């Protein structure tokens, strides 16, 4: 256990919206800036922090135009933060929310700011999933002549098939991970395990007949009762119809959601009388072959643990993003993560994967679970499109 230091970067609170199923779920009619607004209000109200003390805000986003910079600024102003607080958006694909946490933490550690908020937001109801939007302008001819560069264009589902084929992850392995993800998420909902991380969102829902009703969303849409090995076995493969193993049931759900994390130095927290939820011990991002991008956590987690001076056995809870069961199962096997320590409240197959939000959402889930279960060390990690992996190590407080 690392002894507390005044210059530690600590998390005071972390909060998220429920996660909605894209296009047909709770937030299908909700603007993404309203989701971001909800968590920025919640983080301010829950901690009682004077918003004028926030020195910077970073927002991760993947699919929306310009990484959603302009609407992010309007959301923070509507949420009660003054115009003197700056904000920016960033895109490191599926790790964007975690990268926002790392960026704010680095600014605090460098002494550039004292207090910052890291957030993430995505509305896949509006933007669609990876590969559904218009491709950005690029030199296709030059890319096509470069095998490694052209492999960055490999569809995400095919990268999952590549991992399954190259590393021996069977259809049964994948289906078992999906069943476990749903079972754990359903149990977490039933026990109220998500309550401390959740910011309820008031939404307007438009029916097929055009009728508008208002309700408060308090639960994730994704977890499916009755998910079974038998049911999943009946699903057809979707990315490689002949000889593939990856199905819709073993892929993360396309989703809508937002999350926010409040960070500051320990000395600042002490001066404000705020009790930390956890401390960031290390963050690392690594590169891997683009056509098997899903192996990213298997490389990133050891790098982050080494930076923290820890080993796999020291970790109590692993939050590994289930972009696809194929890649997540491989990483779990490669790293030697015990099932009892893996995604105890379920993962993205059950909960959903709102791309820019996921990293910050996982931090919220991890830190509240560590406190709830009275455990100490946790890891958040995910693969990243075009061939990368990110991982962060946290130590619980209190």
C-alpha positions, 0 to 999 in steps of 0.5 A: 500500500502506498502511503499518502503524499500531499501531491497525490492525485486523488478522485473525490467523486465519480458519477455516471448516467444510466446507460441507454440502448442506442436508438431504442432505449432510454436516451434515444430522444435525449441530446448528448449535451443533456447527458453531459450536463446531468453528470456535471451538475451531479458532480458539483452538487454531490461534493458541494464544490464551488464550481469557480474552483474548477481549473479545467475540464476534459471531455472524451468523445469519439463519434460526434463532430469535432469531438463535441467541443462546442456542445461540451462548453455549452453544457458546462455553462448550463451546469453552473460552471463559470465562463472562467473555467476552460474546457476541451474535448479529446478523442482516443477512441474507446479510451477517451473517457479514461484519457480525460482522467489521465490528462486532468491528473497529469495537469494536476501532477505538473502543477498546472491546475489544482482541480479538474473534471474528467468526463466522457459522453456518447450518443450512439443513437445519434452518431451510430457505431464505429464505421457507420459514419462518413470516413474522414478525408485521407490518402487511401492510395498511400494507405493501401500501399502500406500494409501496417497502415491499411490494417488500421482500417480493419473493421472492429468485428474482424479484429475480434475474429482475428484474436479468437482465431489466432489465440484460440478463444472458442465460441463457448469461451465467448458465450460464457463471458457474455452469460457471466456479464449479464448475470453479474450486472443483473445481480448488481442492479438487484442489490443496488450496487450501482446506486452510489455511482448513478446520476438519474436523468430526467428525459422526454420520451416520444412515442411512435404516435408522437406523444411526449412523456417525461420520466426519470431514468435510474437504471441501465437498459442493457442487462438481459434476464434469461441470457443463457449458453443455449440462447447465445448458441443459437445466434449467427456470427455477424462479422465472418458468417462462414467460420467465424465465432463472434455474434451480436450476443458476445459484442458490446452494446451500442449505447448512450451515456455520460460520466464525470470524475472530479480530481485534485491533489491530496493537499487541495482536498485536505484544504477543502475538507473533502475526503478522497474516494481513491488515488490514481497510482499509474496510467499507461497507454501502449500500441499493438498490431492494428488488426488485433487491437483487442489484445491491448489490455494484455499489454497495457495492464502489465505496463501500468502495474509496473509503473505502480510497483504492483503485480497482478496478484496485488489487484483486487478488482479488474474492470476490463472493457468487454468490447468483444468477448473474444478479445476480453477473454483472451486478455483475461487468460493472458493476464491470469485474472481470476474470474472472482476479480473480473468485472464484478458488476458486469461489463460492456456486453451487458451494460453497454459501451458508449465509446467516449463515456466508457473510460470515465464510467469504468472509473466510477464503477471501479472506485465505488465498488472498491469502497463498497466491497472494502477492497484496495487496488483496482485496474481499469483497462480497454482496447483501442481501435487502430491498435492500442490499449490503455490501463490505469491503476487506482487505490481506494481510500476511506 
